[in-house]
Amino acid sequence: MKDVCKETIIRTIIMAIALLNQILTVCGINPLPFSEEQMYTVLSTVITIVTAVWAWWKNNSFTPKAVEADKYLKELKTKEKEEK
């Protein structure tokens, strides 16, 4: 329950910042001291890094034996949950 509250607060703060940024932009004020090109470059880099780390972190089974092992592991985890 404690983690849920923490995540809710973080999401609310990020949403408030995004809304404030949008309001300032509509009013013709650029709240961020960056050009659009710089923001695009940074955002593209962040997205590339996040997707690369995510792809590396996940279990990517390519060989038939690895896929079969994943199925077996899933069955074991399902069985373990049912026993609890």
Sequence and secondary structure as in RCSB ss.txt:
>XXXX:A:sequence
MKDVCKETIIRTIIMAIALLNQILTVCGINPLPFSEEQMYTVLSTVITIVTAVWAWWKNNSFTPKAVEADKYLKE
LKTKEKEEK
>XXXX:A:secstr
 HHHHHHHHHHHHHHHHHHHHHHHHHTT   SSS HHHHHHHHHHHHHHHHHHHHHHS    SHHHHHHHHHHHH
HHHHHHHH 
